[in-house]
Amino acid sequence: MTAPHPRFRRAVALPLGMAMASALAFLPNVTASAAPAADAAPAAAATSLSYVVNVRPGHGVSASVREAIAQAGGTVVTSYDRIGVIVVHSSNPDFAKVVRAARGVDSAGATRTAPLPAQSAADGGTPKVLSAAQMASARAGAAVGQDPLEPLQWDLPAIKADKAHEKSLGSPDVTVGVIDTGVDDTHPDIAPNFDRNASVDCVSGKPDTADGAWRPSASESPHGTHVAGEIAAARNGVGVTGVAPGVKVAGIKVGNPDGFFYTEAVVCGFVWAAEHGVDVTNNSYYTDPWYFNCTDDPDQKALVDAVTRASRYAERKGTVNVAAAGNENYDLASRSITDPASPNDSTPGDRVIDPHKCFDIPTQLPGVVTVAATGAKGLKSSFSNYGLGVVDMAAPGGDSTAYQRPEPPATSGLILGPLPGNRWGYMAGTSMASPHVAGVAALIKSTHPHAPAAVVKALLYAEADAAPCTDPYDINGDGKVDAVCEGPKNRNGFYGWGIADALAAVTK
């Protein structure tokens, strides 16, 4: 069992030179506290919850289902008819139970356990901001043709992205959608490659296309901006370089102001990507409030159904969906895991789950490319989840320098990326590994513009650098095995098919 963790469990903050005390490490002086949200709803609305109602896909919600929803005390917020997912609000505590019995309803369940809007603890995944002195030092050491901060990006040569850039930066006809906390498109590293037409705010469960709606506010997490920069920061002489600095990136905001990624928002995000020409999505989160959604629970089953329908719809439309594996050092192929953090929007408690029946979504959904993290020495990151048959790929996500120290001139074992407000900083986690694979997928799509999603995925796996199991895996050197890797060199629980290879993506 791991200690309770912040919601952005795809990103962790690792103090430089410090060993982690647990699967999550916090920067000094960062605390988590439960405080009322600034925009908390009036008490009269405190019992209202959000639901998804899943029906047969078609061209509209049938009159009988609409009537059943209304009679159960529900109000339709929006419906995604092509996948048969309806978003509903209701203050009836028995809404899901009642509507599940209606003819034409496949499944239905509450997307949260806290009233609308949710209240939450502060985010613990705070980045380590790059100082002016560090920036000046990096710029002084940059070679001709490098972006100023590229010498600090040990992760680019780790996947041969530096060599790939000599061949291709990727095509501007390819767009990667960052389904996340929002993207600051005004950042100088992101602005040149930002795709406004493919960007949206999906937090409410329905698209908001108002100008700038996809941006995080000053009080919201910088997570999505960092991820976007890892994928497609422009090679423009300003800051860092993305894995695919010539492709477009879009912000698809699904994390609410309190940091929760609820099902209705995630469904909206995938459907939006499917219908707006997004070639690759990056998903560095888990769908709240359940870390694992158990299909023997009718509410949680409905959430799995809804997100599965949405992600599969996107793939059928040609989108490759890439997701982070998580940061608890869980073996996702084991028979049981103790989950101490669900539901994370009300009162979590320990529960033992079987990850073959209870799913981290979208990470464990069919068709999704699941990515584990590696550190500067190419070993599985100390925090990264793993699992034979679950993890498909691995890529740099960072680790403590106490475990994996990069070669100079890089000084941090974490991943450098842009932050809102014209800043740059370090973050770590499978949140940072997944964008590397999304970037490589974008390079493959650039090289093979007519390849469907299945072919892009096949090339990702075939071109990966096979990595054998690390055995024994004693990352902290204390003489105790910290995780057990199973499988052969070309398909195992730590690295899947292997480490992402950007050079192969542009040459094969």
N, C-alpha and C positions, 0 to 999 in steps of 0.2 A: 504494500500500500504506500502511496505517496501522500505527502501533506496536501491540504487543500490549495488550489492554485488559482491564479487570475483567469478571467475569461479568455484573454488572448493567449491561450495556452500553446498556440503555434509559434509564439515569439517569447523568448526568455531573455532576461537581462543578466549577464554574467560579468561581475566585476573583474577587471583585468588582473591576472596573476592570482586570483583567489579560486580555491577549489569550491565546488558546489556542496552544500550541506545536504541537499536533497535534489530531486529532479528539477526543481525550480529554484533559481537563485535571484535575489532582488538586489538592486543597487542600494548602496548605503543611503539611509535616511528616507527611503521610500516605504510608506506604510499603506496598509489596506484598511479602510474603515467603511462601515455601512452608514451612509448619510442620505437623507431624503433628496430626491432629484429636484433641481431648481424649478422644473416645470411640472411638479407633481399634480395629478388630477384632483379635482374636488372630491370630497368624501362621498358625495352622492353617486359618483361614477366608479367608486373603488372596487366594486364587484364585477365589473365588466372584463371579460376575457376575449382573446382572439382564438379562432378555430380554423382548421381546414376541413372541408367536406369534399371527399373524393368520389366522383361519379364517372360514368362512362364518357370517354372523350367524344366530342361532337362539335356542333356549331352553335350551341347555346344551352343554357340551363333549362331543363324541362320545367313545365308549369307545376308538375306534381312535386318536384324537389324544392322549387321555390316556396310552394305552399307549406311543405313539411318544415322547411327552415323557419318560415314566419311563425307557424303554429308552435314551434319549439322555443320561440322567443329570440330568434336570430335576425340580424340585419346583414344583408350581403354587402360587403365592401367592394369586392371585385371578383371576377371569375376568369380563369384561364381555360377557355372552352376546348382548345386543341388538346389539352392534356387532362381535362376533366377535374380541375382543382378549383374550388370555390373558397374564398376567404370570407369569413363571417365573424361578426362581433355579437356577443350575447352576454347578458347578466344572469341568465338562467343556469344555475350550477349543474343541472341535469341535461343541458342542451345536447352534448355529444351523445349521451346515452339514448336520448329520445330520437334524435335524428338518425342515429345508426340503424334504427328499426324501420326507417322509411324505405319504401320501394324505390330502387334506383340509386341508393347510396351504397358505395362499396366500403368506405371507411370514413371515420370522422374523429377528430380529437383536438383537444386544447393545445395550442402552440406554446403555452407558458403556464406557470403555476402562480405567478404574481399578477395583481390587477394591472390594467392599463392606466398610465404608463408604468413600466417596471422601475423599481429602485434597485441600486446595485452598489457593490464595493468599488473602490478606486482601482484603476488598471495598474498592474504590477510590471507590465512589460515596457518600462520606461527606457528609452534609448540613451546611450552615452554620447553626448554631443561632442563633436570634434572641436577642439580649441583652435583659436587663431594661430597659435604657435605650431600646432600639429599640421594645420593646413599649409602654413608657410614652408615648413620643412618638407612636406610632401611635394609641393610645387617646385621647390628647388631641385628635387631629385628626379622629376619627371623627364623621361626621354623625349626626343623629337617624335611627334605624332601621338604621344600619349595625352590623355586628359590630365589636368593637374593633380588629381587625387588618385589616379590609377595605380601609382606605386604601392599604395596601401591596400589594394584589392587583390590579395593573394588568391581569392576565389576564382578570378578570371583564368589565370594559367592552370588552375586545378582542373578545369574542364576544357582547356585548350581554346578558350574564347579569344585570347590575345592573338593566337595564330589564325583563328577563324576570321577575325576582323581584317586580316591582310587579304583575304579572299572576298569577303562579303560582310556587310553590316546588316543585311536583311532588307526586305522589301517594304516600302511604305504602303503597299497594297495589303499587307497583313496587319491585323489588329488583335492585340491581346487585351481581354477584359479583366480588370482587377476587381474581383468580387470581394469587397473588403469594407474598411471603415471610411472610405472616401479618398480621393486623390486631389492634392493641391496642384492643379494644372498651371498655376502661376509660377511654380518653381522653375528656374532657368534650365535645369537639367531635364525637365519633363515637358515644358511648354512646346518645344519644337516638334515633338512627336505625339502630341495629344490629339485624340480623336473625339471631338465634342459631340459629333452626331451619334456616336455609340456610347455616350456617357449618360448616366441617369441616377436619380435617387430612388431606391426601391424600399426604403425603410418601412413605410406604411403598409407594404404589401402590394402597392400599385405604383406604376411609374410616375415620377415627378421630373419633368424635363425642363423646369425653370433654369435659367442660366446660372451656372455655378452650384446647382443643388447637389452635385456630386462631391463637392469639397467638404473636408472636415472643418468644423468650427475650431476656434482657438483652444477650446476646452476638450476637444475630442482627440482620440488616439492618432498618432502620426503613422501608424502601422501600414495603412494602404499606400501612403505616399512613398514610404521606404520600399515596399514591395514593387511598386510601379517603376521606381528608379532602377532597381536591380534588373528588371526585365529590359527596359528600353530607355535608360538615360542616354541622351544624345551625345555623340562625340562632337563636342562643340567648343572645347577649350575652356570649359567652366569648372566642372567638378569631377564627378565619377563617370564611368562608362558602363552602360548596361550590357547584358549578355547579347542582346540583339538591338544595337543602337540605331538601326535604320528602320525598325518597324514602328507601327503606331501602338499607342496604349490608351485604353479607355478606363474611366472610373465608373464602376457600378457599385454604388454605395448601399450596403445592406446592414451595416452595424449601426444601431441606434445611438442616441447621445449618451446612453449609459453603458454602451459597449456590448449589448446583446445582439446576437445574430439569430433572429427568430425565423421559423419555417416560412411564413408568408413572404418575408423579405428575400430569403434565399430562392424560393420558387420564382418570384418576380425577377431576380437577377439572372437565373438561368434562361428563363423564357425571353427576357430582353436580349440577352446575348445571342440566342438562337435566331431571333427575328431582326437583328441589326448587324449582320455580317461579321460577327466576332469569330475569329478563327481558333482562338485558344482562350480558355479562362483559367485564372489562377485562384485557388480557394485555400487560403491560409487561415482557417478557422474551423470550429465545429459548430453545428447548429444547436443553439441553446433551446431549452435549459438542461437537456440531458446529454451528458458526455456520450453515453451509449443508449440507443433507443431500442427497447426490447419488443420484439414483434408479438409476444404473448400478452402485452398490455395494449388494449384497444386504442388508447390515446397515442402512445408512442408508435404503434404500428401505422397509424394514419400519417404521422410525420414522415416516417420512412417512405411510405407510399407516395406522398406528395413530392418530396425532393427527388426520389427516384424517377418519377414521371418527368419532372422538369429537366433533370440532368440528361436523361436518355433522349428527350426531345431535342435538346441542344446538340447532342452528338449526331442524331439523325439529320440535323440541319448542317452538319459539317464541322461542328466545334469540338476541339479536343479539350477535355476537362482535366485539369491537374490539381491535386490536393495534397496538403501537408499531412504527414503521418501522426503528428502529435509528439509531445515533449515529456512524457512520464516514464520513459524507459519500459513501457509495457510491451509484452510479447502478445501481439494481436492475433497470433495463431494458437495461443494456449487455450486450455479448457476453461479457465476461470481467471477473472481479474476483479480486484476489489476497487470499486469506484467510490471515492469519498466525497465527490463534489457535485452530485446531482440530487435534486434539481438546483441549479446554481442561482436561480432568481428568487428563491424563497428560503427554505430550510434544508440544506443538503445533509445527507447521512450516508454512512457506509452501506454499500450493497454489493453483493458478489454476483457478477454477471458472466455469462458465456458469450465471448465475442463472436461465436458462430451464429448466435441467435439475437444478440443485442449489438447494434451497429453504430459506430461513429460515422455520422453523415455530414458531408458527402464522402469522406475519406474511404469508407468501406463499400461504397456502392458499385454495382457492376459497371464496367466501362471506364471508371475514373482511374487516372494514373496516380498512384499513391507513392509519395516521395519521402524517404528517410533522409536524415542529415548526416553529413560528415564534417570533420574538423580539418585543420590545416595540415595534418599528417595523413589525411585520407582515410582515417578510421571512423567508424560509427561514432557520432557525437554522444557524449555521456548521457544526455537526456533523451535522445531520439527513440521513439517507438520503433518496433521492428516486427517481423513475423513472416515466416515462410509462406508464400502464396498470397500474402497481403501486400507487402512492399514490392513495388514494381521497379523503382529506380532509387538512386541516391545522388545527392549533390551537396555542395558546400552549404552548411547552415551555421557553421561556427562552433566553437567550444572554448572552454576556459584555457588560457595559456598554461595553466598548471598541468593540463592534460595534453594539449596539442598546440605547440608554439610555431607560428609561421616563420619562414625565412625572411631576413631583412631584405628590403627596407620596411616591409610590413611589421607592425609592432603589436597589433591586436589580433587575437584569434577569432574575433567576431566579424560580422559582415557590415561593410560600410555602404551607406545609401543616403539619399536625400531625405530631408525632413521639411515639413511646412515652415514657411517663414524664411526661405532662402538659407537653410542650414543643412548640415550633413551630420550623420551620427552612426554609431555602431549598434546593431541589434543581433540577436542570435536566436535560433530555433528552427524547427522544420518549416516555420513560416518563411524563413530566408532560403531554405533549400528548394522548396517548391517553385519559386519564381525562376530559379536557374533552369529547371527543367522546362518550365513554360517558355522561357526565352529560347532554349534549344529547339523546342517544338515549333516556335515561330520561325527560326532559321530553316528548319526542314520544310515548312510550308512555303517559305520564300524560295527555296531551291526547287520544290515540286509544287507549284501553285495550283495544280489541278488535283492533287492528291486528296482523297476523302479522309475523314478523321481516322478511320481504321488503318489506313496506310501510313499516315503520319505517326500513329502510335506504334505500328509495327517497325517503322524505321527508327524511332526512338529506342526501342528495345534492342533491335539488331545492331545498331551503331554504338551502343553503350560499351564502355570499357569494363569488361568482366572483372570482378573483384572477389577473390576467395574469402571465405569466412575468416574473421579474426578469432583465432582459437589458440589459447584461451583469451577471452576478452576481460582484461583487468585494467581498466582505463586509468584508475587512480593509483595502481601499483602497490596496493595493500595486501596482495597475496590472495585476494578473494575474487572469484569470478563474478562479474557484474551483469553479464547477460550471456545467453547461449545462442550461438548462430547455428542454424541448420541449413543444409542444402549444398549443392556443388558450386563451383566457381562462377558459372554462368546463370545461376538462379538460386539465390539463397535469401535467408531471412533478414540479413543486415543491409544488403545492397541490391536486392532484386536482380534484374538483368545486368546491373552494373552501374558505373558512374556515368552521368550524362557527358556526351562528347560533342562539343560545339563545332570542332573542326570537321568531324565526319559529317555533321549536318549540312555543311556548305560545300563539301567536296564529293559526296557519294549520292 
